[in-house]
Amino acid sequence: MVGAAEAVLEQTPAAILERARAALAARGFEIGPLPGPATSLEATYPAQASTDWATCPRITVRDPFSEALRSNWVNAGEVTTQVTVNATPASTSSTRVTVRSLNVGTYVNSYTGNPQEGACRSTGVIEQDLLAALRKG
């Protein structure tokens, strides 16, 4: 699931994106190239994401080799977080900023040992934290 936060700030899109780049880097994110408009940037957290950023539901895994179709509930072992910041002009002196995060949990099937991924719900913490950093200047 994607979490998002939005604000209108009194700065240019270029200044907002530069501050977003610095704020994300200070939090340990790796900034990657984003194909498309120069009004966006994308960053990925290279390690296990903070448990404050997302909640992952337990999922059911099944034993594909059991005739009785055994199943078990498992929790996500790892969570990865990707953040996208969009900055588009709202007026001649302000910019509409949208911060989105995508959180994906990795679950291991206890019967087969195979990993599978599932969406995790954003708590809104990282999005609001980045908007607060952009507001501070």
N, C-alpha and C positions, 0 to 999 in steps of 0.2 A: 504494500500500500504506500502511496505517496503522501507525504506531509508537506504543507506549504504555508508560507507566511508572506504578507505583502505590505508595502508601505510606499508612500510618496515622500521623497527626500529632496531638499533644495540643493542639488548638485547635478553635475553633468553625468551622463551615463559612463563616460570614460573614467571619471574620478571615482564613481561608485564601484566599478569593476576592479579598479586598482586597489581600492580599500578592501573589497571583498577578497581579492587574491591574497593580500597581506593577512587578513583575519583568518582565512582558511589555512594558510601556511603556518601561522602561529599556533593553530590547533592541531597541527600534524597531518593535514590533508595534503595529498599530492595533486597538483593542478595538471590536468591533461588537456590536450588540444581538443577543441570542440568544432567539428565541421559545421559550418553554417554561418549565421550572422555574427558580427563582431560585438553584438550586444549581450553575449552570454559567455559564461565560463562554467566549467565542470570540474569537480574535484572528487577524489576517492580517498577514503580513509584506508591506509594500507594494512592496518592491524584489526584486531577484534574491536568492533564499535562499542562505545560506552552503553551500558545498560540503561542509562538515562535517556538515550536517544530513541529507543524503539522497544516495543514489547512484541514478542513472538509467541503465537499460540502453540499449544501442544498439538501435534498431528498424529494420526494413526498410520502406522506402517504395518504391512502385511507380509506374511511368510508365503512366498509364491510356490514353495515346494510342499506345503502342507495340504492334505486333502480336506482338513477341517477349517482351512483358511484362518489360521491363527493370526492374531493381530496384537499390537502393543502400542501404547502411547509413548511418544518421545518428545523431548524438548530440543530446541535449536542448540547446537553446540557452538556455532560461530555466527556472527552477524556482520555483514558488510554494509557500509553506508556510502552512498554516492550523493553529492550535493550539486545542484545546478542553480546558478544565480543569473537571472535575466534583468537587464536594465534598459528600459525603453523611455524615450522622452515623454513626459506628461504635459509639459508646457515649455516655454523658452528657457525657464530657469529651474525646472524640477524634473525628477526622474521617478518613474514607477519601477520599484524593485520587487521582484518575486524570488523568494528562496524556496526551493523544493528539495526534499530528500527522498531517496529511495532506499529502503532497508530490506535486505534479503537474508533470511536465516538458512543455515545449512543443517540438515537433519541427517542422521545416519540410521539406516534401517538395521535394527538389531539382529535381524534374521539373516540378512545377506551381506551386511557390511557396506552396502552401497550408499553413497550420499545422495540426497535430493534437496532441492531448494524450495523455499516457500516464502511468501510475502510476510513481512512484519509491519506492524502498525507504528507509525511515527508518533512520538509523544509531543512533538512540537518544540522540544527543548533546543535542539541545534539550530532550528530555523529562527526562533526568537533570539537566541544568543547572537547569531550573525547579524540580524537586523539591529540589535542593540549596539553591536560594535560599529555598524555603519552609521548609526545615528550620532554616536559619540564624536566621530571625526578623528 
